[in-house]
Amino acid sequence: MKEIHYFCSIKPFSLYISDMRKELLDALKAKFTGVSEAILSRIADKLARTATTAEQVQAAVDAYTWQQVIEGYGDSRATEAQQTAVHTYEAKYGLKDGQKIDGGAGTGGQAGGGSATVVTTPPAGGDELAKTVAAAVAAAVKPLQDEIATFKQGRVAETRKQQLSAVIDKLPENLRKGYSRTSVDNLSDDEFNTLLGEITTEVDGIVKDTNQKGAVFGRPSVQGGSGNQGGELTKEQQAAIAHRDAKPADGQPF
C-alpha cells in the first residue's frame, strides 16, 4: 500500500509574537501620532507579552492612555540618566560595577605606569554617587513632569468646557454667547463645580419660564418668524446672561 505523507507548516511562535508586535506598533502609531517610534516600540514590546490575538491587540491599544505614554517615557529617561550618572562616576574613580579596577586610575590621570598618574579614591559612604544619580534623574524627568502637568491641565479644561456646553446647549444659539465666554481654566474643582451649578440653575430657570409662557426655542421659521414664539426673556433672565457676558478684566466669571 502506497504511503501518503502529510506535511503541515507550523509558524514558529517567535514569528507569531513578532506579527503581534508589528500590529501593536502600527496601532500605537495610528493612535499616538507624533510620538517617536522608539517610545512606541518599548510600549509594543510590553503589550506583546499579553496581547496574542487581533482583538487583544486592539483592546490593549484602546486602553492605553496619553498619560501612560508620557509616564513610560519619563521612566525610560530616568533609567538612562541613572545609568549615565553611574558610568560617569565609575569612570571618574576607575571603578567597574562598584569595584576598583586593577591599575585603574580614574579620569584624573593615567592608568598603569607614567609620572602623571593620579589615582582618585571615591569618598566613603557613597553619598557622592547617590547625590549624582539623584540630580541626574531629577534633571531628566523635570521636562516630563512639566509636560504631564500641562497635559492634565489641558484635559481638565477640555472636560470642563464639555460639561458647560452640555448645560448651555439647552438654550438657543443667540443666548449661549454670555455663558460660552465664561473662563474655566484657572478655577479650582470646587470653584468650577459651584459655577457650573449656578449656570445650570440659571439655564434651567430660563428654559422653564419660557416653556410656561408657551415659547419655543428654535430656528426662525421660513416665513420670518423669530423662533422664540409666544414669549420673550424677562429682564431678570436677560440680566443673568449679560452678567456672564460682562466679566471683569481678570478673566474670572464674577
N, C-alpha and C positions, 0 to 999 in steps of 0.2 A: 504494500500500500504506500502510495506516494506521501511523503511527509510535507506538511504545509507549515511554513514558519511565518509567524506574525511578528511584525516589528512595530513598536509604537514609540513615538518620540515624546519624551517627558522633559519639559522645560526645567532646567536647573533652578533650584529655589533662589539662588543668588540673583539670577536674571529676573525672576519674578519680582523680587524685592526692588531691583533696580527700576523695573517698569513702574511700580507703585510710587517710588521716589520721584520719578520723572513726572508722573501725573500730579503728585503733590506740589512739586516745584512749579509746574505750569499753572496750577490753580492758584497758588500763592502769588505768583507774578500778576495774574489777572485781577486778584482782589487788592493786593497792596502795591499799586502802581507807584513807581518812583523809588521803591526800596531796592537797595543793591542786591544783586544775585547772591553775593557771599553771605549776607544775612539770611536771606530766604533759604539758601541751601542748608544752613545749620538747622533751620526750623523743619525743613523737609526731612532731614536725617532723623530728627527726633520723632516726628509724627509717623514716619515709615515703620517704626518699631511696632506700632499697634494697628495702623490702617492697612488692611490687606485686601480690601475689595474697593471697587469704584465708589460704592455707596459710602463706605467708611472714609474714603479719601475726601469726598465732598462734605461729609458731616464734620470731619476734623478741621477742614479749612473754614467752613462756615462758623464754627465755634471759636476759631482763633481771632483775637481782637488786636486792634492797633496798639493798645497799651501793652499787650504781651510782646508784640514785636519790638517796641521801644525798650521794655524792661529786659528782654532777652539780649538785645544789642548792648544794653548797659552792662549786663553780666559779663558778656564777652570782652568788652572794653576793660572792665575791672580785672579780669583774669590776665589779659595781655599786659596791662600796666603792672600787675604784681610780678609777672614773670620777668619783665624788663627790669624792674627795680632790683629783683634778686640777682639777676645776671650782672647788672652794673655793680652791685655791692660785692659780689664774689670776685669779679674782675679787679676791683679796687684792692682787695686784700689777698688775692691769689688763692681763692677757695674754689672747691668743686663739691656741690651738694653739701655745703656747710663744713667741709673738711679741708684742712690746709694741703695744698698740692706740694709734693716733694720738690724743693727747689723753686717753688713759686714765689714771686716777689711782688705781685700786685702791679697795678698800673703806675705806681710811684717810681718804679725803676726797672732794672733788667733782671730776668731770671738767670740762674746759673752764675758763671764767672763774670768778671768785669768790675772795674773800680767804681762804676756809677750805680751799683746795685743798692737799692733801698728797700728793705723788707718792712712792709707796714703790717701792723697787728690790729685786728678788729677789737674794739672796746668790749670789755666783759659785760655779760648780761643780755646782749643782743638788742639793746634799746635803739641803737642807730638803725639797724635793719628794719625793726618794727616801724619806726618813725618814717623811714624812707618809703617803705611799702605803703603805709597809710596815706602819706602825702601824694604818692603817685596815683593811687586808686581814687582818692578824692578829686584830684585834678582831672582824671579820665572820665569820671561819672558826672561831674558838675554840669557839663553841657547837656547830658541826657536828663538830669533832674530838672533843669530849666525847661527842656523840651516837653517832658511829661507834664509839668505844671501848666505850660501853655496849652498843651493838648487837652488837658482836663478842663481848663477854663473855657476853651472853645466849645467843648462838648456840652458843658453846663449852660453856656449862653444859648447854644442852639436848642437845647431841650426846653429852656425857659421860653424862648420865642415861640416854639411849637405849642406849648401849654397856653400861652397868651393868645395865640392865633386861634386855638380851638374855642376859646371863650368869645372873642370879638367877632368871629365868623358868623355869629347869630345875628349880627347887625348888617344892614345894607352897606355897600362899599363906601358910600359917602360919609357914613358915620364912624367908620373904623379909623380914620386918619389920626384923631387925637390919641387913641389908645395904642396904635401901632408905633407911634413915636416914643412911647414910654421906654426909658432906659432901664435895662435889667442886668447889664453885665457886671456892675460893681456892687450889687446888693448881696447881703448875706442870705443864707437859705431862709432864715426866719423873716427877714425883710421882704424877700420875694414872695413867700407864701402869704404874708399879710397883704401885700399889694395885689396879688392875684385874687385873693378872697374879696377884697374891696371892689375890684373891677368886675368880678363875676356878679356880685350883688347889684352893682350899677347896671350892668348889661341886662341881667335878668329882669330888673325893675323896668327898664325901658321897653323890653320886649313884652312884658306882662301888661303894662299900662297901655301900650299901643294896641295890643290884641283886644283888650277890653273895650277900646274905643272903635274897634272894627277895622283898624288899619292893617294893611298887609304889606310887609316888606317885600319888595320885588323890583324888577326892572320896569322902566316906563313902558306903557302899552304902545302898540303900533299907532294908535290914534293920538299919541302925545300925552297920555296920562302920566302922572307923577310917579306911579309905582307905590306910593305911600297913600293908599286910598282910604279915605274915611277918617283921617285924623292927622295931627301934627304933634311933634315933640313938645312937651311942656317947657317952660322957661327953666325949671329946675334941671330937667334932663339935658337941655342944651348947655347949661352952665357946667354940669358934670363933665360933659365931653370936652368943653372948652378948657376946663380945669386940667384935664390930662394933656391937652394940646399945648398949653402955655406953661412949659416947665421953666424953672429958674436956670440961670446960666451954668450952675454946677452940674447939670445933667440929671439931677435927682427928680423923681416924679412929684415931689411936694416942696 
